Amino acid sequence: MVIAIIGTLAALLLPVLAKAKGKGRSANCASNIRQVGMAFTMYLAESNEQFPAPGSRTAFGPLPEDWIYWQANRDVRQSPVARYISSDVFTTNLFRCAADFDAWKLEQNRATNPYIYSFSFTSYNVTNYGGTNSVNAGMALALDRNRRVLPFSSHAVVNPSGKIMLAEEDRVRSGLNDGRWLPTVNPVSTRHEGKGNVAFVDGHVQVVDQPFSQDPRNSLPSAP
């Protein structure tokens, strides 16, 4: 009888404990992306308000200005944004969601040079008009087809409190493989009760769903 009661109680408690654990991971993820966002703010303040490069795998290739050095042969601690995270608290886990178990598995096998982090940085495609007239829609620094540098300033962001700068990207649906986030193509994760954490240009963090993340009004710097 006692064993049966204990079993019933366990069955009732397990879902509650699982939900509490999930909320804890979500809170940890939000804290991590907030700290990375704060590092971006400090970087901008000392970089003439120019955003860093997106950490692209193929579109631009590795650049010294990449916000995160994620490749196996680069020290993430030396990347432009990471330098603004205090060495007292720095850990590569700050670039990961605690619920991104795939990232933890990928870290155990770096032979294929995977992207072992969870967050990526907003980077729209460059519009090329030929000659020297190429436009970077932001936010990340970009290169045009002639490899000319196209910087982007935080002053050009309309409504910073409404524009996503960093996203907890969906690893499965996005095929997350670098530090660059293309909002209209790559949705946020659904790890936190169907939503993912994002950090806005003004520094605040919130959990949003995929339709919100893929609406350019919430990420395109020039959108009103």
DOSELO-572724 format. One record per residue: z, x, y of N, C-alpha, C in turn; chain; residue number from 1; residue in one letter. Coordinates in steps of 0.1 Angstrom, whole numbers. Atoms other than C-alpha are relative to their C-alpha. Layout:
N
((Z X Y) (Z X Y) (Z X Y) "A" NUM "A"),
...
END
This chain:
224
((0 8 -12) (0 0 0) (0 9 13) "A" 1 "M"),
((-1 -9 -11) (10 28 24) (-13 7 2) "A" 2 "V"),
((12 -7 -1) (-21 47 16) (-11 -9 6) "A" 3 "I"),
((11 10 -5) (-43 16 23) (2 -2 15) "A" 4 "A"),
((-3 1 -15) (-26 12 57) (-4 12 8) "A" 5 "I"),
((4 -13 -7) (-31 48 66) (-15 1 1) "A" 6 "I"),
((15 0 0) (-68 45 56) (-5 -9 10) "A" 7 "G"),
((5 10 -10) (-72 14 77) (2 6 15) "A" 8 "T"),
((-2 -5 -13) (-56 31 107) (-9 11 4) "A" 9 "L"),
((10 -11 -2) (-78 62 103) (-13 -5 3) "A" 10 "A"),
((13 6 -3) (-109 40 102) (0 -5 14) "A" 11 "A"),
((0 6 -13) (-98 24 134) (1 11 11) "A" 12 "L"),
((-2 -10 -10) (-89 56 152) (-11 10 1) "A" 13 "L"),
((11 -9 -1) (-119 77 143) (-10 -3 10) "A" 14 "L"),
((9 3 -11) (-143 59 166) (5 3 14) "A" 15 "P"),
((-7 -2 -13) (-118 61 194) (1 15 3) "A" 16 "V"),
((-1 -14 -2) (-113 98 189) (-14 6 3) "A" 17 "L"),
((14 -5 -2) (-151 104 187) (-4 -3 14) "A" 18 "A"),
((4 4 -13) (-156 85 219) (7 9 11) "A" 19 "K"),
((-8 -8 -9) (-128 105 236) (-6 14 1) "A" 20 "A"),
((6 -14 1) (-143 138 224) (-14 0 7) "A" 21 "K"),
((13 1 -7) (-177 127 237) (2 0 15) "A" 22 "G"),
((-3 1 -15) (-162 119 272) (4 14 4) "A" 23 "K"),
((-4 -14 -3) (-146 154 271) (-12 9 2) "A" 24 "G"),
((12 -9 0) (-179 171 264) (-8 -4 13) "A" 25 "R"),
((8 4 -12) (-196 150 292) (7 6 12) "A" 26 "S"),
((-7 -5 -12) (-169 161 317) (-2 15 1) "A" 27 "A"),
((3 -14 0) (-173 197 306) (-14 4 5) "A" 28 "N"),
((14 -2 -4) (-210 195 310) (-2 -2 16) "A" 29 "C"),
((1 2 -14) (-206 180 345) (6 11 8) "A" 30 "A"),
((-7 -11 -7) (-182 207 355) (-9 13 0) "A" 31 "S"),
((9 -12 1) (-207 234 343) (-11 -1 10) "A" 32 "N"),
((12 2 -8) (-237 220 361) (4 0 15) "A" 33 "I"),
((-5 -1 -14) (-215 216 393) (2 14 4) "A" 34 "R"),
((-3 -14 -4) (-205 253 392) (-14 7 2) "A" 35 "Q"),
((14 -6 -2) (-242 263 388) (-6 -5 13) "A" 36 "V"),
((5 6 -13) (-251 240 417) (7 7 12) "A" 37 "G"),
((-7 -7 -10) (-224 257 438) (-6 14 2) "A" 38 "M"),
((6 -14 -1) (-239 291 430) (-14 -1 7) "A" 39 "A"),
((13 2 -8) (-273 277 442) (3 0 15) "A" 40 "F"),
((-3 2 -14) (-257 267 475) (3 14 6) "A" 41 "T"),
((-3 -13 -6) (-243 302 480) (-13 9 0) "A" 42 "M"),
((12 -8 0) (-276 318 470) (-9 -4 12) "A" 43 "Y"),
((8 4 -11) (-295 297 495) (5 5 14) "A" 44 "L"),
((-6 -4 -13) (-270 306 523) (-4 14 3) "A" 45 "A"),
((2 -15 -2) (-278 343 518) (-15 3 -3) "A" 46 "E"),
((14 -3 3) (-315 339 511) (-9 -8 9) "A" 47 "S"),
((8 7 -10) (-327 323 543) (-4 -14 -4) "A" 48 "N"),
((2 14 5) (-324 289 526) (-13 -2 -8) "A" 49 "E"),
((11 0 9) (-353 298 503) (5 -2 -15) "A" 50 "Q"),
((-4 2 14) (-350 285 467) (-5 11 -9) "A" 51 "F"),
((5 -10 9) (-354 309 438) (-11 -5 -8) "A" 52 "P"),
((11 4 9) (-381 308 412) (6 -7 -12) "A" 53 "A"),
((-5 9 10) (-379 284 383) (4 5 -14) "A" 54 "P"),
((-2 -5 13) (-376 307 353) (-10 -5 -10) "A" 55 "G"),
((11 6 8) (-409 295 339) (-4 10 -11) "A" 56 "S"),
((5 -8 12) (-422 306 305) (-14 4 2) "A" 57 "R"),
((14 -3 0) (-459 303 310) (-7 -2 13) "A" 58 "T"),
((7 3 -12) (-469 287 343) (0 11 10) "A" 59 "A"),
((-1 -12 -9) (-457 317 364) (3 13 -6) "A" 60 "F"),
((-5 -11 7) (-442 340 339) (13 5 6) "A" 61 "G"),
((-13 -5 -5) (-410 360 344) (-2 6 14) "A" 62 "P"),
((0 -6 -14) (-403 368 381) (14 5 3) "A" 63 "L"),
((-13 -6 -4) (-376 389 397) (9 -11 7) "A" 64 "P"),
((-7 11 -7) (-366 357 417) (4 -11 -9) "A" 65 "E"),
((-4 11 9) (-361 335 386) (15 -3 2) "A" 66 "D"),
((-14 4 -2) (-329 316 391) (9 4 -12) "A" 67 "W"),
((-7 -4 12) (-319 324 355) (-9 9 -8) "A" 68 "I"),
((6 -10 9) (-328 354 333) (3 -5 -14) "A" 69 "Y"),
((-3 5 13) (-330 336 300) (-7 7 -12) "A" 70 "W"),
((7 -7 10) (-354 359 281) (10 10 -7) "A" 71 "Q"),
((-9 -8 7) (-338 380 254) (1 14 5) "A" 72 "A"),
((0 -14 -6) (-347 413 272) (5 0 14) "A" 73 "N"),
((-5 0 -14) (-331 402 305) (15 -4 0) "A" 74 "R"),
((-14 3 -1) (-294 401 314) (3 -12 9) "A" 75 "D"),
((-2 12 -8) (-285 366 325) (10 2 11) "A" 76 "V"),
((-10 -3 -11) (-256 380 345) (-6 6 12) "A" 77 "R"),
((6 -6 -12) (-280 398 368) (-10 -9 7) "A" 78 "Q"),
((10 9 -7) (-302 368 376) (6 -5 13) "A" 79 "S"),
((-3 3 -13) (-302 357 412) (12 -10 2) "A" 80 "P"),
((-10 10 -2) (-280 326 409) (13 4 -7) "A" 81 "V"),
((-11 -4 8) (-257 340 382) (9 10 8) "A" 82 "A"),
((-8 -10 -8) (-246 367 407) (10 -6 9) "A" 83 "R"),
((-9 7 -9) (-229 341 427) (11 -8 -7) "A" 84 "Y"),
((-11 5 8) (-206 330 399) (10 11 -2) "A" 85 "I"),
((-11 -10 1) (-173 348 399) (0 6 -14) "A" 86 "S"),
((-1 -7 13) (-170 374 372) (12 -4 -7) "A" 87 "S"),
((-13 5 7) (-135 360 365) (-3 -12 -8) "A" 88 "D"),
((2 13 7) (-150 327 353) (-14 0 -7) "A" 89 "V"),
((13 0 5) (-185 338 343) (0 0 -15) "A" 90 "F"),
((3 0 14) (-197 329 308) (-13 -7 -1) "A" 91 "T"),
((13 6 2) (-231 320 295) (1 -15 -3) "A" 92 "T"),
((-2 14 3) (-216 287 284) (-1 -9 13) "A" 93 "N"),
((1 8 -13) (-217 276 321) (-14 -6 1) "A" 94 "L"),
((14 5 -1) (-255 271 316) (-3 -9 -11) "A" 95 "F"),
((2 8 12) (-250 249 286) (9 -13 1) "A" 96 "R"),
((-8 12 2) (-238 213 279) (8 2 -13) "A" 97 "C"),
((-9 -1 12) (-209 213 254) (-5 -8 -12) "A" 98 "A"),
((6 9 10) (-228 186 235) (-14 4 -5) "A" 99 "A"),
((13 -5 4) (-260 206 232) (1 9 -12) "A" 100 "D"),
((-2 -8 12) (-255 217 197) (-12 8 -4) "A" 101 "F"),
((12 -8 3) (-291 228 193) (0 13 7) "A" 102 "D"),
((0 -13 -7) (-286 254 220) (9 10 -7) "A" 103 "A"),
((-9 -9 7) (-257 269 201) (-7 6 -13) "A" 104 "W"),
((7 -5 11) (-279 271 170) (-11 10 3) "A" 105 "K"),
((10 -9 -5) (-307 287 189) (5 14 4) "A" 106 "L"),
((-6 -13 -4) (-284 314 202) (2 9 -12) "A" 107 "E"),
((-2 -9 12) (-278 326 167) (-12 7 -5) "A" 108 "Q"),
((13 -6 4) (-315 334 163) (-8 2 12) "A" 109 "N"),
((8 -3 -12) (-330 351 193) (-13 6 -3) "A" 110 "R"),
((12 -7 4) (-359 365 174) (-12 -7 6) "A" 111 "A"),
((11 7 -5) (-382 338 187) (1 -2 15) "A" 112 "T"),
((-2 0 -15) (-369 342 223) (1 -15 5) "A" 113 "N"),
((-1 14 -4) (-359 305 227) (8 -1 13) "A" 114 "P"),
((-9 3 -12) (-343 289 258) (13 -5 -5) "A" 115 "Y"),
((-13 3 7) (-307 288 247) (10 -8 10) "A" 116 "I"),
((-8 7 -10) (-294 269 278) (-4 -15 1) "A" 117 "Y"),
((2 14 -1) (-293 232 287) (-5 -5 14) "A" 118 "S"),
((4 4 -14) (-300 231 325) (-13 6 4) "A" 119 "F"),
((12 -5 -5) (-333 235 342) (-2 -5 15) "A" 120 "S"),
((1 1 -15) (-344 236 379) (-13 -6 4) "A" 121 "F"),
((12 8 -5) (-368 212 397) (-11 9 5) "A" 122 "T"),
((12 -7 -5) (-403 226 401) (-12 -8 -2) "A" 123 "S"),
((13 8 1) (-433 205 409) (-12 10 0) "A" 124 "Y"),
((12 -8 0) (-468 218 404) (-6 3 14) "A" 125 "N"),
((7 -4 -13) (-488 236 431) (-13 -7 1) "A" 126 "V"),
((13 6 -3) (-517 218 447) (-9 11 6) "A" 127 "T"),
((9 -11 -5) (-546 243 452) (-12 -7 7) "A" 128 "N"),
((12 5 -8) (-572 235 479) (-10 11 2) "A" 129 "Y"),
((9 -11 -1) (-589 268 476) (4 9 12) "A" 130 "G"),
((-3 -9 -11) (-588 298 499) (15 3 1) "A" 131 "G"),
((-14 -3 -1) (-553 303 513) (8 -13 2) "A" 132 "T"),
((-7 13 -2) (-545 266 515) (5 -6 -13) "A" 133 "N"),
((-7 5 12) (-522 260 485) (14 -5 4) "A" 134 "S"),
((-12 6 -4) (-492 238 487) (10 -1 -12) "A" 135 "V"),
((-11 1 10) (-459 241 468) (8 -12 3) "A" 136 "N"),
((-7 12 -3) (-443 207 465) (15 2 -2) "A" 137 "A"),
((-15 -4 2) (-409 224 456) (5 -5 -13) "A" 138 "G"),
((-9 -7 -9) (-382 229 450) (-1 15 -2) "A" 139 "M"),
((0 -14 4) (-386 262 432) (-11 8 7) "A" 140 "A"),
((11 -9 -5) (-406 292 446) (-11 -1 -11) "A" 141 "L"),
((12 1 10) (-441 291 430) (-10 10 4) "A" 142 "A"),
((12 -8 -2) (-473 311 427) (-12 -9 0) "A" 143 "L"),
((13 8 1) (-508 298 434) (-9 7 -10) "A" 144 "D"),
((9 -6 10) (-538 306 412) (-3 14 2) "A" 145 "R"),
((2 -14 -3) (-542 339 430) (12 8 0) "A" 146 "N"),
((-13 -7 2) (-506 348 423) (6 3 14) "A" 147 "R"),
((-6 -1 -13) (-497 344 460) (13 -7 -1) "A" 148 "R"),
((-13 6 1) (-460 336 465) (0 -12 10) "A" 149 "V"),
((-2 12 -9) (-453 301 479) (14 -4 0) "A" 150 "L"),
((-14 3 0) (-417 299 489) (3 -15 4) "A" 151 "P"),
((-3 14 -4) (-399 266 495) (15 0 5) "A" 152 "F"),
((-13 0 -7) (-370 260 519) (8 -13 -2) "A" 153 "S"),
((-9 12 2) (-340 237 514) (-1 -9 13) "A" 154 "S"),
((2 9 -12) (-347 225 550) (-11 -10 -1) "A" 155 "H"),
((11 9 2) (-378 209 537) (3 -12 -9) "A" 156 "A"),
((-4 11 9) (-358 186 514) (4 -12 8) "A" 157 "V"),
((-3 13 -7) (-357 150 527) (12 -6 -8) "A" 158 "V"),
((-12 6 6) (-323 134 519) (5 8 -12) "A" 159 "N"),
((-5 -9 11) (-307 162 499) (10 -7 -10) "A" 160 "P"),
((-10 6 9) (-280 139 485) (-7 -9 -10) "A" 161 "S"),
((7 9 10) (-307 119 467) (-11 7 -8) "A" 162 "G"),
((10 -8 7) (-328 148 453) (6 8 -11) "A" 163 "K"),
((-5 -8 12) (-321 162 418) (-5 15 1) "A" 164 "I"),
((3 -14 -1) (-320 200 419) (1 6 -14) "A" 165 "M"),
((-2 -5 13) (-307 208 384) (2 -12 -10) "A" 166 "L"),
((-1 11 10) (-311 186 353) (4 5 -14) "A" 167 "A"),
((-3 -3 15) (-296 186 318) (-11 -6 -7) "A" 168 "E"),
((12 5 5) (-329 183 302) (0 -4 -15) "A" 169 "E"),
((0 5 13) (-337 165 270) (-8 10 -9) "A" 170 "D"),
((6 -11 7) (-343 193 245) (-11 -6 -10) "A" 171 "R"),
((9 5 10) (-361 171 219) (-13 -6 7) "A" 172 "V"),
((12 7 -6) (-384 149 241) (-7 9 10) "A" 173 "R"),
((7 -9 -9) (-391 177 266) (-6 12 -6) "A" 174 "S"),
((4 -13 6) (-395 205 242) (5 11 9) "A" 175 "G"),
((-6 -9 -9) (-371 224 265) (-1 14 -4) "A" 176 "L"),
((2 -14 4) (-382 260 264) (0 10 11) "A" 177 "N"),
((-2 -9 -11) (-376 275 298) (9 -6 11) "A" 178 "D"),
((-9 5 -11) (-356 271 331) (-6 -9 10) "A" 179 "G"),
((7 8 -9) (-382 250 348) (-1 -15 -4) "A" 180 "R"),
((0 14 3) (-379 212 350) (-11 -7 8) "A" 181 "W"),
((10 8 -6) (-410 190 358) (5 -14 -1) "A" 182 "L"),
((-7 13 1) (-392 157 366) (-9 -11 -5) "A" 183 "P"),
((8 11 4) (-421 133 361) (-5 1 -15) "A" 184 "T"),
((4 -2 13) (-428 148 327) (12 1 -10) "A" 185 "V"),
((-12 -3 9) (-394 159 313) (12 -8 4) "A" 186 "N"),
((-12 8 -3) (-366 134 311) (13 7 -2) "A" 187 "P"),
((-14 -6 2) (-329 142 312) (4 -4 -14) "A" 188 "V"),
((-5 3 13) (-309 142 280) (7 -14 -1) "A" 189 "S"),
((-8 13 2) (-292 111 265) (13 3 -7) "A" 190 "T"),
((-12 -4 7) (-262 130 252) (13 -8 4) "A" 191 "R"),
((-12 7 -5) (-237 111 273) (-2 -15 2) "A" 192 "H"),
((2 15 0) (-239 75 263) (-13 -4 6) "A" 193 "E"),
((13 3 -4) (-276 75 269) (-5 6 13) "A" 194 "G"),
((4 -6 -13) (-276 95 301) (3 15 0) "A" 195 "K"),
((-2 -14 -1) (-276 131 313) (5 4 13) "A" 196 "G"),
((-6 -5 -13) (-258 151 340) (-11 7 9) "A" 197 "N"),
((9 -6 -9) (-278 162 371) (8 4 12) "A" 198 "V"),
((-6 -5 -12) (-268 182 402) (-10 -2 11) "A" 199 "A"),
((9 2 -11) (-283 172 436) (1 11 10) "A" 200 "F"),
((1 -11 -9) (-293 195 464) (13 1 9) "A" 201 "V"),
((-12 0 -8) (-261 185 484) (12 5 -8) "A" 202 "D"),
((-11 -5 8) (-240 197 455) (7 -10 -9) "A" 203 "G"),
((-8 9 9) (-227 165 440) (-7 -2 -13) "A" 204 "H"),
((4 1 14) (-231 157 403) (2 -14 -4) "A" 205 "V"),
((-2 13 6) (-237 124 385) (-8 -1 -13) "A" 206 "Q"),
((6 2 12) (-248 111 352) (-11 -11 2) "A" 207 "V"),
((11 9 -3) (-282 94 353) (-8 -3 -13) "A" 208 "V"),
((8 3 12) (-306 77 328) (-14 6 2) "A" 209 "D"),
((13 -6 0) (-341 88 320) (-10 -6 10) "A" 210 "Q"),
((9 6 -10) (-360 63 342) (3 5 14) "A" 211 "P"),
((-4 -5 -13) (-340 75 372) (-5 14 2) "A" 212 "F"),
((4 -15 -1) (-347 112 364) (-15 1 2) "A" 213 "S"),
((14 -2 -1) (-384 106 361) (-7 -7 12) "A" 214 "Q"),
((5 6 -12) (-388 87 393) (-1 10 11) "A" 215 "D"),
((1 -11 -9) (-402 112 418) (8 -2 13) "A" 216 "P"),
((-8 2 -11) (-383 95 446) (14 6 0) "A" 217 "R"),
((-13 -6 2) (-352 111 431) (0 15 -1) "A" 218 "N"),
((1 -14 2) (-365 146 429) (-11 7 8) "A" 219 "S"),
((11 -6 -9) (-397 152 450) (6 2 14) "A" 220 "L"),
((-6 -3 -13) (-384 170 481) (-5 -7 12) "A" 221 "P"),
((6 6 -11) (-408 153 504) (2 -15 0) "A" 222 "S"),
((-1 15 1) (-400 117 492) (11 -5 10) "A" 223 "A"),
((-10 5 -9) (-382 96 518) (12 -6 -7) "A" 224 "P"),
END
